[in-house]
């Protein structure tokens, strides 16, 4: 969900670009989203009244946002596409998000709740038969991804990011800036990891927008099928390092343009699988991903910034619920054992990643039925306001 602060930045940027004081620079703007999903982290939602903000972006941002947001008319979309083949599940999810689950809804999710991981999913190996695992905490995600990586018996490579400091400074100052960049968590470095283990057979998520027009966007998940190396020779010693990876995604439209550009190369230069009856094992269906360079740290007072070059990938056999938002998976295993009670929006996002109820497994002592939505909450009032709009 867009925060009030980001919403204002869009407005100001469009005004700057089009040299206009009119909201959004007089450009037509369409907002699309699901109000039942996760709110912005430690920030104010665009529909929250300025007097209700509990975060540091209250004040001018919220006042301006309140004015801008009220300029929009509302068109309510009623057709659910992700779960269109499982109508009872779709209805139960909507009721979950609104906090008004029926007895039948609760019975449906109770039938998908297990105290332990089902036998067919116990293995820490990963293949297409395994569900994506969703956890609430980053620590649980990292631990599971490491276990899966360890159990994959295939070629691998530890790929360290290449960081460069730009700007004039002493060696000591540059080292300090580099150290600061290296200590940042991945989510604060445009999702380019400091260290990334590449391993054939492991599932990865594209961590930033590579080509939005080609469907290679933040959140796209695929299996790493091949590592393409470049060799370097110095003093008679030959070393090799990855210059690209080839990834298979179940979404045939993701990377289609990239595959057309690389047509022939991905079959001529790679070891072709003998199992070409499988779409996943046919190199013609693999997409080439190259390293990406992004500014990951700025020391403005010193006039320095750090650029990082790294593959835009993150291990994705397991993800946090927040990272999964916006994605669709064939199978989902939500593990919330030992976790505090999930908020309604987190539970809704996690469960709605699956297309069918039968492909959702919730691991918990019991299904955590969400509380009703408070009648005076910002979200409740906004949803009620939207009902007044008609086409």
C-alpha positions in Angstrom: 0.0 0.0 0.0 1.3 3.5 -0.9 2.1 5.6 2.1 1.0 9.2 2.5 4.6 10.4 2.1 5.1 8.4 -1.2 1.8 9.7 -2.5 2.9 13.3 -1.9 6.3 12.6 -3.6 4.4 11.4 -6.7 2.3 14.6 -6.7 5.3 16.9 -6.3 7.4 15.1 -8.8 4.7 15.3 -11.5 4.3 19.0 -10.7 8.0 19.5 -11.2 8.1 17.5 -14.5 5.1 19.3 -16.1 5.8 22.7 -14.5 2.3 22.9 -13.1 0.8 23.8 -9.7 -2.2 21.6 -10.5 -2.4 18.4 -8.5 -0.3 15.7 -10.1 0.8 18.2 -12.7 -2.6 17.9 -14.4 -1.8 14.3 -15.4 -4.6 11.7 -15.1 -3.7 9.3 -12.3 -5.3 5.9 -11.6 -4.9 4.2 -8.2 -5.4 0.4 -8.1 -5.3 -1.7 -5.0 -6.8 -4.0 -2.4 -7.6 -2.1 0.7 -7.7 -5.3 2.8 -4.0 -5.9 2.2 -1.1 -4.8 4.4 -0.7 -1.2 5.3 2.6 0.6 4.7 5.2 -0.3 7.3 5.7 2.4 9.9 3.9 5.0 7.8 0.5 6.5 7.3 -2.1 5.1 4.8 -3.3 7.5 2.1 -6.9 7.2 3.4 -6.0 8.0 7.0 -7.2 11.4 8.2 -4.3 13.7 9.2 -5.5 13.9 12.8 -5.2 10.1 13.1 -1.6 9.6 12.0 0.6 8.0 14.6 3.8 8.2 12.5 6.5 10.8 11.7 4.9 11.5 8.3 1.9 13.3 9.9 1.4 17.0 9.5 1.9 18.6 6.1 2.2 15.2 4.3 -1.1 14.0 5.7 -2.9 17.3 5.2 -1.8 17.4 1.6 -2.6 13.7 1.1 -6.1 14.1 2.5 -6.8 16.8 0.0 -5.3 14.8 -2.9 -7.0 11.6 -2.0 -10.5 13.2 -1.9 -10.0 14.2 -5.6 -10.3 10.6 -6.7 -13.6 8.9 -7.6 -14.0 5.2 -6.6 -14.7 2.3 -9.0 -15.3 -0.9 -7.0 -14.1 -4.0 -8.9 -16.2 -7.0 -7.9 -14.7 -9.9 -10.0 -12.0 -11.9 -8.2 -9.6 -13.4 -10.7 -7.0 -15.2 -8.6 -9.6 -17.5 -6.9 -12.2 -17.4 -9.7 -12.2 -21.2 -9.9 -12.9 -21.6 -6.2 -15.8 -19.3 -5.4 -16.4 -20.4 -1.7 -12.7 -19.8 -1.0 -12.8 -16.4 -2.6 -15.8 -15.4 -0.6 -14.2 -16.7 2.6 -11.1 -14.7 2.0 -13.1 -11.5 1.4 -14.9 -12.1 4.7 -11.6 -12.7 6.4 -10.2 -9.4 5.2 -13.3 -7.6 6.5 -13.3 -9.5 9.8 -16.8 -10.9 9.3 -16.2 -14.6 8.8 -19.2 -17.0 8.8 -19.2 -20.4 10.4 -18.7 -22.0 7.0 -15.7 -19.8 6.3 -14.1 -20.7 9.6 -14.8 -24.4 8.9 -13.1 -24.1 5.5 -9.9 -22.7 7.0 -10.0 -25.1 9.9 -9.9 -27.9 7.3 -6.7 -26.4 5.9 -5.0 -26.0 9.4 -2.5 -28.6 10.7 -0.5 -28.7 13.9 2.5 -30.1 12.0 3.8 -29.9 8.5 2.1 -32.6 6.3 4.4 -35.5 5.4 4.7 -34.6 1.7 6.1 -31.2 2.6 8.5 -32.2 5.4 11.6 -32.4 3.2 13.9 -29.4 3.1 14.7 -30.0 -0.5 12.8 -27.9 -3.1 11.1 -28.8 -6.4 8.0 -27.8 -8.2 5.9 -30.1 -6.0 6.8 -28.1 -2.9 4.8 -25.1 -1.7 6.2 -21.6 -1.1 6.5 -21.2 2.7 5.4 -18.0 4.2 6.6 -16.8 7.6 5.9 -13.7 9.6 9.6 -13.1 10.7 12.7 -12.6 8.6 14.7 -15.0 10.8 12.5 -17.9 10.1 12.6 -17.2 6.4 16.4 -17.0 6.3 16.7 -20.2 8.3 14.5 -22.2 6.0 16.1 -20.9 2.8 19.5 -21.9 4.2 18.3 -25.4 5.0 16.9 -25.8 1.5 20.0 -24.5 -0.1 22.2 -26.9 1.9 20.0 -29.8 0.8 20.2 -29.1 -2.9 23.0 -31.2 -4.4 24.0 -29.1 -7.4 26.5 -26.6 -8.8 26.6 -23.4 -6.7 28.5 -20.1 -6.4 28.8 -17.6 -3.6 28.4 -14.2 -5.3 29.7 -11.2 -3.4 28.3 -7.7 -4.3 30.7 -5.3 -6.1 30.5 -1.9 -4.3 32.1 1.3 -5.6 32.3 4.6 -3.9 31.7 7.7 -6.1 32.9 11.2 -5.1 36.1 12.8 -4.0 37.3 11.8 -0.5 40.2 10.3 1.5 40.7 6.6 1.5 39.6 6.5 5.2 36.3 8.3 4.4 35.6 6.0 1.5 36.2 3.0 3.7 33.8 4.4 6.3 31.1 4.9 3.7 31.7 1.4 2.3 31.4 -0.1 5.7 28.1 1.7 6.3 26.7 0.4 3.1 27.8 -3.2 3.9 26.1 -3.1 7.2 22.7 -2.1 5.8 20.0 -4.8 5.6 19.1 -5.9 2.1 15.7 -4.2 2.2 17.6 -0.9 2.5 19.9 -1.5 -0.5 17.3 -1.7 -3.2 17.1 -5.4 -2.4 20.5 -6.1 -3.8 22.1 -8.5 -1.4 25.7 -8.0 0.0 26.2 -11.8 -0.4 24.1 -14.1 -2.6 24.5 -17.9 -3.0 23.5 -19.0 -6.5 22.6 -22.6 -6.8 21.0 -24.6 -9.6 17.6 -25.9 -8.6 16.9 -23.2 -6.0 13.9 -21.0 -6.3 14.6 -17.2 -6.3 12.5 -14.1 -6.4 13.4 -11.1 -8.6 14.1 -8.5 -6.0 13.6 -5.3 -8.0 12.0 -4.2 -11.3 14.3 -5.5 -14.1 11.8 -4.8 -17.0 8.3 -3.9 -16.0 7.1 -4.1 -19.7 8.3 -7.7 -19.8 6.9 -8.9 -16.5 10.3 -9.1 -14.9 9.3 -7.3 -11.8 9.9 -7.3 -8.1 8.2 -10.4 -6.7 8.5 -12.6 -9.8 9.5 -16.1 -8.7 11.4 -18.7 -10.7 13.9 -21.6 -10.5 17.5 -21.1 -11.3 18.3 -23.5 -14.1 21.8 -22.5 -15.2 24.8 -20.3 -14.2 26.6 -18.7 -17.1 30.3 -18.0 -16.3 33.0 -15.7 -17.7 36.6 -16.7 -17.3 39.5 -14.4 -16.4 43.2 -15.4 -16.6 45.9 -13.6 -14.6 49.4 -14.9 -14.0 48.5 -18.2 -15.5 45.6 -18.7 -13.1 42.1 -19.0 -14.6 39.2 -17.9 -12.5 35.5 -17.9 -13.4 32.6 -15.8 -12.1 28.9 -15.6 -12.9 28.0 -13.1 -15.6 24.4 -14.2 -15.9 21.9 -16.7 -14.7 19.1 -18.5 -16.5 15.8 -18.7 -14.7 12.5 -20.6 -15.4 9.2 -19.0 -14.3 5.9 -20.7 -14.5 4.4 -17.5 -15.9 5.1 -17.9 -19.6 4.6 -14.1 -20.2 7.3 -13.1 -17.7 10.5 -12.5 -19.6 9.0 -13.4 -23.0 10.7 -10.4 -24.7 14.0 -11.2 -23.1 13.8 -14.8 -24.3 13.1 -13.7 -27.9 16.2 -11.5 -27.8 18.3 -14.4 -26.6 16.7 -17.0 -28.9 19.3 -19.5 -30.0 21.9 -18.4 -27.4 20.1 -20.1 -24.6 20.0 -23.4 -26.5 23.4 -23.2 -28.2 25.5 -22.1 -25.2 23.9 -24.1 -22.4 23.8 -27.8 -21.6 20.4 -28.9 -22.8 18.4 -31.1 -20.6 17.5 -34.5 -21.9 14.0 -34.1 -20.5 12.6 -31.7 -23.1 9.1 -33.1 -22.5 9.1 -30.8 -19.5 8.5 -27.1 -20.2 10.7 -26.2 -17.2 13.7 -28.2 -18.5 13.6 -26.8 -22.0 16.3 -24.0 -22.2 14.0 -22.1 -24.7 11.8 -21.3 -21.8 14.6 -19.9 -19.6 15.1 -16.2 -19.1 18.6 -14.6 -18.8 19.1 -12.4 -15.8 22.2 -10.2 -15.5 23.7 -8.3 -12.6 22.2 -4.9 -11.9 23.8 -1.7 -10.5 22.0 0.6 -8.1 22.9 3.4 -5.7 22.5 1.7 -2.3 23.9 4.4 0.1 24.4 8.1 0.1 26.6 10.2 2.4 25.3 13.6 1.3 27.3 15.6 3.8 30.5 14.1 2.3 29.3 14.2 -1.3 29.7 10.4 -1.6 27.5 7.6 -2.7 27.9 3.8 -3.1 26.9 1.9 -6.1 26.4 -1.9 -5.8 26.4 -4.4 -8.6 24.7 -7.7 -7.8 22.2 -10.1 -9.3 18.6 -8.8 -8.5 17.7 -12.1 -6.9 16.8 -13.3 -3.4 16.3 -17.0 -2.2 12.5 -17.6 -2.2 11.8 -21.1 -1.0 10.4 -19.2 1.9 9.3 -15.5 2.1 7.9 -13.2 4.6 4.2 -12.5 4.3 5.0 -8.9 3.4 7.3 -10.0 0.5 4.6 -12.3 -0.8 2.1 -9.5 -1.2 1.0 -9.1 -4.9 2.2 -12.6 -5.9 0.3 -15.8 -6.8 1.6 -19.3 -6.0 0.4 -22.7 -7.0 0.9 -24.0 -3.4 1.3 -22.1 -0.1 2.3 -23.3 3.3 1.8 -20.6 6.0 3.8 -21.5 9.1 2.8 -19.4 12.1 3.8 -21.7 14.9 5.1 -19.8 17.9 4.2 -16.5 16.4 2.0 -13.8 18.0 -1.5 -13.6 16.7 -1.4 -12.3 13.2 -3.2 -9.1 12.3 -6.2 -9.5 10.0 -4.4 -7.9 7.0 -1.3 -10.2 7.3 -3.5 -13.4 7.6 -5.6 -12.2 4.6 -2.5 -11.6 2.4 -0.9 -14.9 3.3 -4.0 -17.0 2.7 -5.0 -15.2 -0.5 -1.7 -16.0 -2.3 -3.1 -19.5 -3.2 -5.6 -19.9 -6.1 -7.5 -22.8 -4.4 -8.2 -23.7 -0.8 -6.9 -27.2 -1.3 -3.5 -25.7 -2.1 -3.3 -23.8 1.1 -1.8 -25.3 4.3 -1.7 -23.4 7.6 0.6 -24.7 10.2 -0.7 -23.7 13.6 -2.3 -25.1 16.8 -5.6 -23.7 15.6 -6.8 -21.3 12.9 -6.6 -17.8 14.3 -10.0 -16.3 13.5 -9.5 -12.6 13.0 -11.4 -10.1 15.1 -14.2 -8.0 13.6 -13.0 -4.7 12.0 -13.6 -1.9 14.6 -16.5 0.3 13.3 -14.5 3.5 14.0 -11.2 2.3 12.4 -9.8 4.3 9.5 -10.2 1.3 7.1 -13.8 0.6 8.1 -14.8 4.2 7.6 -13.0 4.3 4.2 -14.7 1.1 3.0 -18.0 2.5 4.0 -17.3 5.8 2.2 -16.4 3.8 -1.0 -19.9 2.2 -1.0 -21.4 5.6 -1.8 -19.7 5.7 -5.2 -21.6 4.3 -8.1 -20.7 4.0 -11.8 
